[in-house]
Amino acid sequence: MQKVSWNDKDLFTKNPELVKEAQRILKKCGGLPLAIDVIGGFLANRPKTLEEWRKLNENISAELEINPELGMIRTVLEKSYDGLPYHLKSCFLYLAIFPEDQTISRRRLVRRWAAEGYSTETRGKSAIEIADDYFMELQNRSMILPSQQSVDGRKSIDSCRVHDLIRDIAISKSMEENLVFGLEEGCGSSTHGTFRHLAISSNWKGVESQSESIVDQSRLRSLTVFGNFRPFYISKSMRLLRVLDLQDIHDLQYHELDSIWKLFHLKYLSLRGCRGIDLLPHSLGNLMQLQVLDVRDTRVDALPKTITKLPKLQYIHAGWKPEYLTEENDSLTRCLAGGIKMLTGLRKLGVTGINRKNSSAFREAICSLSRLESLSVRPAGTQGLLGCLDGISPPPQNLQSLKLHGNLETLPEWIKDLPRLVKLKLLWMRLLEHDAAIEFLGKLPKVEILVLSGSSFKGVDELDFKSLQGGIAFQSLRVLSLCCVVEIGIKSVKFEEGTMPKLERLHFTGWHLDNKFVISGLELLPSINEVKLDVSFTLDWARIWAAPDPDTHDKIQEEEEQEERRKKGELKKKIQEQLAGNENEPIVTVD
């Protein structure tokens, strides 16, 4: 069968007006070989005109349904949907909530599924963990596309996208099931249904009476708003609402939240990215079913004390990326102090502002959080975490992720007593006994991801990962990230035999490198398949700024930058030489 070749230079040279439309068609195909192949065959028998190709772009969803030549694509995709087990069908149809081309956070999706009741705790796994398994099942079946990969995260994929053609299936099936309704431009008031999920698009400009006539709000289980917010979007009729997602609505104001605190069945509340929100009221304590509260990237600098009355609260997200709030705006420690221990269902906690004065209450609280899976701690003041973390006994036995940020001269002994710890971040520690610290870390049996900042080892020339006497060091480590190593004087990073047998990825950042810096022992890492270096070499700025005129200045700077590129090339070559005999053929990038 004759097909349009998407790489046919002749076709697009003769018809340059088709290039943009061809790019749009390929985007809609989103890498699906079947779609690319069938649509190419369809267009081969059509006039090569802008009007014809634009018509296909604008009506591709309808064409898939009525055109027999393209119907095969929809048939195959629908069979993929029909083949999903029941629990995955609900999760898949839920994707119809999100706009076209939206990058969907894995965490956001998984926690919403759990709040909706799509997954339940079973056989020692939480509802969130079960929902996360569902995410991976949909990815493995190619019903969602991986969008972003984490460098040092426990999850290989942070977010996903939905192929346009697959999204069309999700929308049509969810409409058939009265599951998801999208309120958007062009919605007629004649439409009426008892849908469970309502998504309000940024382009919908209707009025309150229209929204009430289109959707039976008393049956809604979730409301998601994209774009601008209007107070009537949340009504008293939404008594059964479980999920309210207002993420990234920048014009949302505090007084517009009044009706939220009466949604007594709410399990998931996201105000993430709502920059106009600076306060949460005491009536937050009315939401007794709340499991997830997300006020990250808002101006909220204090959580009300009534939050300790929420017995089912599992996840609190607060503060600003990439870290938490500044010590002047301590969101959790100042307001909750010892009250944290009341949140016995909490699974993830990030706190800032820990100091010697409040550390006793904090330690007592941590010992009470038996379900805690992730803990991040940042100090207040120049003392850092010195003397603040000793004596946490017993530590939370379910803790899987631990991030400590700030001056801490020795590592707390209780870290050894965390049987499920798989991810550990140590930033700006200023450890005194470097070899002892490396040995301590090497003995942690299950840690798979380790992130270390260079200042944690200030005062040492060589960072040496040594083998253990009578054992393997870092026996489970898969990802190692070394940040800002060179700035504090480390000139060498060395890996010895008998360390990190499972290490797959090494990520290294450093600025102002000189020619003396070396990484050695990479040939002793049998499982390595990726080495990524984000580095810069020191430029001779004295020479650059001594230039007598702008042209000479630009010329000298270009010479210095060219020399830096040469040094990066040499460093990459040295690393590749070390890895030349590795059968994994590791990828090496130096940026």
N, C-alpha and C positions, 0 to 999 in steps of 0.2 A: 504494500500500500504506500502511495506517495505521501510524504509528510513535509511540513515546513521545517526546515533546519534553522534552529534558533541562532546558529553561528554562521549563517549564510551571508557573507559580506556582500555578495552580488545583489541579493534581494534588498538589503538595507541601504546599499549605495544608490540603487535605482529608486528606492522608496524611503528616503530618510524620515519622512513624516510618520513611518510605522515604528520607528525605534522606541519612542516613548510608550506606545500602546503595547509593543512586544514586552517591554520591561514590566508593565502593569500585569499583563497576562501571566508572565513567569512568576511574578510575586504572588499572584493568586494561586498558582500551582504549588508554590512554597516548597519546591524540591521533591514533590511526589512524582516519581517516574511515570506512573500510570497516567496521571493527569497531563503531564508534559507531552507524552507520546500520543495520547488520544486527541488532545486539542490541536497538536501539530498536524495530525492527519485530517482533522476537520477543516482547518484553515487552508490546507493545500488545495481543497476543492472550492474555495471561496475566492471572490475577487480580492486582489491585493490592494485594497483601498483603505484609507483612514476611516471612512464612515463604517465599513464592514467590521473592522477590528475594534473600533470604539463601541459599536453596538454589542459585540460579544462581551467586552469588558463591563459594560453597564448592565447587562442582562444575563450574566453568566449563571446566576442561581436559577433563573427561570429556564434558561437553555438546558441546564442539566436535567430538569424535570420533563420538558416537552420534546427535546430534540433526541431522536433515537441514536444519532451518531455519538452524542455525548452522554447519553443515559447510562452507558456502561460504567462510567466513573462513579456516578451516584449509586448504582446498584452494588458495586464492589464496596464502597464506603458504608452503605447501609448494612451490608452483610457483616462488615467489621463491627458495627454497632450491635447488630442482632446477636453476634457471637459473644458479647460481653456477659459475664455473670451478673446477676441482679444487683449486687451491691456496687458494682462498677458502673452500671447504667445510670444510677442516681448521681454518682460523682461526675460522670461525663456530661450529663444533661445540665448539671449545675454550672458548667463552663459557659453556657449561653448568657449568663449574667454579665460577663465582661465584654467590653467593646472590641471591635475588630482591631487587630494588631497590638492589643494590650499585652505587655509583659506582666505575667501574673506571678507574684511571690509564692514560692512553695509553702512557706510558713503561713502566709495569709490564707491560702486555699485549704491547707490541711487542718488548721484550727477552726476554720469555718465549717468544714465537713463534720468535724467532731461535735461542734456546738449544735449542728443540725440533727445530730443523732445518727449520722450515716455510719458511724463506727462506735463500738462500745468496748469497754475494758474487758479483756478476756485472757486467760492463761498467763497471767503475770505481765501482760502488755497493756499499756494505757490506751485510751481511745485515740490519743494523738499519734501514738506509734502505729496503731492499726491503720489510721487514715494515711499516714506517711507511706505505709506499704501499698495502699491503694494508688497513691500518686505514682509510685514506681511501676506498678502493674500497668497503669494507663500509658506510661512512657514506653515500657517494653512492648506494648501493643501498637506503638506509634500513633496513639490517639491524641497525645500531646507531644510537643517538640521541646527538647531542652533548650533553654535560652541563655543561661548564665552559669558559668562554672566557678566555684569558690576555690581560691588558692589554698586556704588553710582551714576551710570549714569541714565539719564531719560529713556533711552531705555533699555528694559530688555535683549535684545540680541545685542551684539556688532558686531558679524560677523557670517558667515555661511559657510557651506561646501555643495558640491553637491555629492550625492551618485553616485558611479561609473556607475551603470547601468542607472540611470536617466541622467547622463552626456552623456552617449552614445546616448541616445534618442535626447538630445539637439544638439549634434554634427551632427547626421545624418539628423535631420530635418532642421537645419540651413544650411547644405550643399544643401539640396533640394531646399531651399528658396533663395539660393545664398546670404545668410546673413553673415555668419562667415566663414573665411578660416584660418586655422592654418598652418603657414609655419614652417615645422619641418623636421627633418631628414627623408629621404626617399621620400620627395615630388618630383614627376617627373615633368619635364618641359612640358610634354604633357597636364598637368592640366592647364585650363585657365578659368577664370570667372570674372564676374563683381560683386564681393562681396562688401558689405558695410563696413565690419569690418575685419581687418587683425591683427592676433596675431602672432608674431614671437617668436618661441620657442628658448630656450637656446641651443638646440642641432642642430639647423640649421646652416650649414656651407657654404651655397651657395654664389654665387657672384651676383653683381648688375644686370647683364643681365638676370639671372635666375628669380630674384624677379619681374623684369619688364615684363617678358614673362608670368609669372604664373598669376599675378593679374593685372587687369586694375586699376592703382593707381588713375586715375582721378575721379573714382566713390567712392573712399573710404570716409567713414564718421568718422572712428576711427582707430587709430594705437596703439597697445599695444605691448611693447617689454619686454620679460623676459630674464634675463641673461645678456649677453654682447651686447654692442651697436657698430654699424658701421655707419659712416656718411651717407652712401647711403640709409639707411633705410627710411630717410625722403627726399622726392624728390619734385621738383618744380611742379610735376604733381598733387600733393595732395592738389589741390586748395580748395576743398570742406570739408576738414578735420575739424571736430568739436571737437573731443576728441583725445588728445595725452597723453598717460600714459606711462611714463618711470620710474616708481617707482622702487627703489632699484637697479638701474644700477650703481654699485659702480665705474666703470671705465669711466663713462661719464665725459667729460671735457667741459669747457666753450666754447672753439672755435668750438666744434661740434654742437653747438646750432644755428649757424648762420641762417640756413634755416627756423627755427621755426618762426622767427619774421615776415615772409611773409605769414604766414597761417592766412589770415585775417578773416576767418570764425570760428576760434578756440574759443570754449566756455569753455573747460576744459583742463588745463595744469597741470600735476603732475610731479614734479621732486623729490618727497619725497624720502629721503634715498639715494640720489645721492651725495655721500660724496665728489666727485671731483668738484662739482659746488660751486664756491665761489662768483659769481657775476652775476647780471642780468643787461642787457644793457638798455639804454634809449629807444631802439627800442621796448621794451616791450609795450610801449604806442601805438604801431601800432595795437595791438590786441583789436580792439574796441568792439568785441562781447564777450570778455572773462568774464565769470561768476565766475570761480573757479581757483585760483592760489595756488598751494600747493608746497612750498619749505621747508617743515618741515624736520628736520634732515639732512639738507645740511650745507655747510659752508657759506651760504649767510648771511652776517651781515648787509646788507643795501639794501633797496628797492629803485629803481630809482624814482625820483620825477614825472616822466611821468605816474606813476601808477594812479595818480589823474585824468588823462584824460580818464580813462576807465569807461564809464557811467553805464555799466551793471555788474560791478564787485560786487559779493555778498559775497564771502568767500575768505579770505586770511589765509593761514596756514604757519607760519614761526617759526623758533626757534628749540630748542632741547627738547625732552621729558626728564623728565616729566614736566619741566617748559619751560619758554621761554628763550630768549638769556640773557647773562649776561649784567650788566649795561654798561660794556665797549663796548659791541657790540650791542647796542640798535638798533634794526632793523626798527622799525616803528616811534617811537617818534622823533628820531634825524633827520630822512630823511623827514618825512611828516609834523611834527608839526601841524600847522593849516590846512594843506592840506587834512587831513583825512575827513574834512567836505564836500569835493567835491565828495566823494564816497557815494552818497546818496542811492545807491542800496545795500550797505553793510549790511549783515545779521549777520556775525560773526566776531568779532575783538578781538585779543589778543595783548596787548601792554606791553612793559617793559621799564623802564627808566624814569617813571613819577617822577617829583620833583616839588618843588614850582616855579621854574623858568619857566617851560614849562606847568604847570598845567592849567593856564588860557586858553591857546590855546586849550589844550586837552578838557577841560570842554565845551568850545564853540563848538568844533567839535562834541562831543557826543550829544549835544542838536540838532544837525542838522541831525543826523542819525535816521530818523523816522522808518526805517525798521529793525533796529538792533534787533536781537533776542538773541545773546550771547555776553557777554563782560567779558574779563579777564584783570585785571590790576595788574601790579607788579611795585614797585617803584625803584628808584635809590638812593643810599646813605643811611646813618643810620637814617635819619629823617623819612624814610618810606613814608606813604601816609598822614601823618599829614598835614592838611590844603590844601590838593590837590584835594579833592573830594567834598567839600562843594559848594552848590549853583548850582548844575546841574539842571536847570529848563528851560523848562520841560524835564524830563528824557525820554528816548525812551519808548513809550507806548507799543511796541511789545516785550520788553525785557523779555525773559523767563529764561535765565541762567545768573548768575552773580557770578564771582569769584574775590575776593579781597585778595591780598597777601601782608602783610607788616603792620608795625606799624600804628595803627589807634585807637585812644583812645576812640572815640565815633562813633557809626554807623551813616552814613549820613541819614538825615531825608527823603531824596527823595526816599529811598528804599521803604518807605510806599506807594509811589505814582506809584508803578509798578503793574498794575492790572493783568498782565499775568505771574508774576514771579513764577516759579515752582521749580527752583533749585538754591540754594545759598551755596557758599563755602566761609568760612572766615578762613584764615590761618595766624597765627602769628600776630594777631591783637593787643594784649596787651591792652584790654579794661579796663577802670578804674571802671566804675559802673557795676559790674557783674549782680546784680539782675535786674537792669534797662535794661541791654542788653538782658537778657533772656526774660523779659517781652516784649520788643520791638519785638524780634523774634517770640514770641508766638502769637503776634497779626497779623502776616502776613497771610492773609486768604487762599492763594492758594499754598503756598510753600509745595511741596511734598518730596523734597530731601534736607537735610541740612547736611553739612559737617563742623565740627568745630575742630580746633586744640587746644590742651590744653593750649598752651602759650597765646591764646587769653584771657584766664582767669587767668593769673598769679597772685599769691598772695592770692588765695582763697583755703580753705581746702575742701569745699563741692560744687559740681556742682548740683544745685537743680532746677529741672524743675517743676515749680509751676503752679497751676491753675490760671486763670484770675478771677478777681472779677466780677462776673456776666456773665461769659462766659467760653468757652472751649479754652484752649491754644493749639497751634499747631494743629488746627482742621483738616488740610488736610495732615499732615505729614505722609509719608509712609516709608521713609528710613532715619535713623539717623546714621551718622558716626562720632565717636569721636576719634580723632587722638592724640597720644602722650600726653595723659592726665596726667599720673602719674609723668612724668619727672619733672613737675614744681610744684609738691607738693599737687595736688588734691588727697585726700584719700577716697573720697566718691562721688558716682554718685547716685542721688536719683530722682525717678519719683513719683509725687504726683497724687492723684485722680483728674480727670478733665483735664488731659493732654493727648495729642496724642492718641485719640480714634481710629485712622486709622493706627497707626504705625505697619508695618509688619516686618521690618528688622532693627536690631540694630547691627552695626559693631563697634567694640571697639579695638583700638590698644594702647599698653602701655608697656614700658620696665622698668625693675628694680622695680617691684611691691614688697610690703612687706605684712606681714600678716594682717596689719590693713586696707588694702584697701577693700571696699565693694561696691557692686551695690545693691540697694534696690528699691522696688516698682514695680518690673517687673510684679507682679501678677495683677497690676492695668492697664495693657496694654491689652485690650480685643482682639485686632486684631493681636498681635505679633505671627509670625510663624517661625522666625529664629533669633537666637542670636549667633553672631560669634565674638570670642575674639582671637586676635593675640597678645599674651602677653608673658613676661618673668619675672621670679622672680630673685631677686638679689642673686648671688652666693657669698659665703664667699671666695673671691679671696685671702685674706690675709692668710687664712688657706691653700689654695691650693699652693700658691707660697712659703710657709714656709716649704714645704715638703723637707726632706733631700736628696732624690734621685728620679730619674725619675719614678721608679715603684710606689713609695709611692705617688708621684704627680698624676699619672694617677688614682690610687685607690681613692684618696681623691676627685679628680675632678668628678669621676664617682659617688661617694657618694653624692656630691653636686647636680649633675644633676638628680640623682634619687630623691633627696629631692624636687627639682624643679618640677619634674613630679608629685610627691605626692601633692604638693600645687596646681598645676593646676587641678588635679583630685578633690580636695576639693572645689576649686572655681566653677568648673563645677557642682558639686553636689549641692552646695548652690543655684546656678541659677536654676537648674532643680527642686529643692524643691519649689522655688518661683512660677514656672510655672506649677507645678503638676496639678493644678485644671483647667488649660486652655484647653478648648475643641479643640483648634487647634493643640494640641500636638506639640509645637514648637521644632524645631531642635536646639540643643545647641552644638557648637563646640568650643573647647579651644585648640589653637595651640601655 
